[in-house]
Amino acid sequence: MKDEFLKAALISREDQVTDVVLAAMQNTDDARLKELMAMVVRHLHAFVIEARPTEVEFEDALRWIAGLGQATNESNNEVVLAADVLGASTLIDLINNNGMQGETMSALLGPFYRGQAPHCANGDCIARSDTPGPSLYFTGRVTETDGTPIAGAKLDVWQASPVGLYENQDTGQDDFNLRGVLHSDDEGNFSFASVKPAGYPVPTDGPVGDLLRAQNREPMRPAHIHFIVTAPGHKTLITQIFSDTNEALVGDVVFGAKLQIVGDFVEHTQPDPAYPDATLPFYTCNYDFKLVPGTPTYPVPPITGKTS
């Protein structure tokens, strides 16, 4: 009798595994967790059955996944970077934010958002250290989709330097260089000064870099500035405003560039009375952010500090 019970209950063939695992999770109290984990198991097992990896390949894959955690620290989030270069982050973004209500298109948060950036007044410069490169004057409005201004909207801004490094990666930059938080005025207007961003390679000294090299992929991101725009009663907008060549935009290693959020970065080679203190050449960009009603949320920063 015991042998018959074990023969019926224990796994002996590959086609039995999935059903047994799904049955083991049936008592999950959280209905959404139960649903999601069932999908994970079905798709994961289907992949394994289709790919039929060797034991060595399986061990290599587990080491790569473990390496993501080992390469993640206060100044680098390799897990987020992996999700980005595999296109998962862009899929999540588009599933949840498709721009179909007239709002500004969203984009990836990315692995370099720190949070806790210093507060700035409109017109302030977010370059806190000597940052070579042409000056940039960024202006715009935060509005409803019908153009009604949103006063007091919070804009959390960050970008890489013209040499392609965020300040948390670069000991030569002051803390929170090229990061700042400002608010729109009564008419929804905002403005800040900075330096023109440049394209840059994502970090390639960890498991993600190994994968990109194995796939013969370039690690480059097009030049952009990150924004988180929030206001009471409105859905949070996480986006990037891009400035680069067509080739760079199409070749974005994390698939984040979208036509709707390519900004018009205008080069000025002659003095402009609107910018009397600007050193030639300089750039301007005007971009309006449109929000839709909703419950504001705020992302948990993927990193918290600088490279020591």
Secondary structure, DSSP 8 states (H G I E B T S, - for coil): -HHHHHHHHS--SHHHHHHHHHHHTTT-S-HHHHHHHHHHHHHHHHHHHHH---HHHHHHHHHHHHHHHHT-BTTB-HHHHHHHHTTHHHHHHHHH---TTS--------TT------B--TT-B---S---S-EEEEEEEEEETTS-B-TT-EEEEEE--TTS--GGG-TTS-TTTTEEEEE--TTSEEEEEEE----EE---SSHHHHHHHHTT---EE--EEEEEEE-TTB--EEEEEE-S-HHHHHT-TTS---GGGB---EEE-S--TTSTT--SSEEEEE--EEE-BS-------S--S---
